[in-house]
Each structure stands twice: as structure tokens, then as C-alpha cells.
């Protein structure tokens, strides 16, 4: 289990909110890649 920030809780203008969603997306992608390397 790995905890990620909840982008739905982001506060700010449209640009700031989209930035948070992108950061979380990228963190999830990096985590999945690491899982693949570690366990596949």
C-alpha cells in the first residue's frame, strides 16, 4: 500500500489544481514503474 495525495482536495485556481493532478499522476506512474522493476 502506498498513499498518494488526494488531488480532489486541491485548492486554488484551475492551473494550480491541474498541476496537482499532474503531480499525483506522475507519482503514481513512477510508483508503478518501480513495482514492475522490483517484482517482475
Number of C-alpha atoms within 10 A of each C-alpha: 3 5 6 10 12 10 16 9 9 15 10 10 8 9 8 12 16 14 13 19 16 13 14 16 14 12 14 15 12 12 13 12 11 12 11 10 9 8 6 6
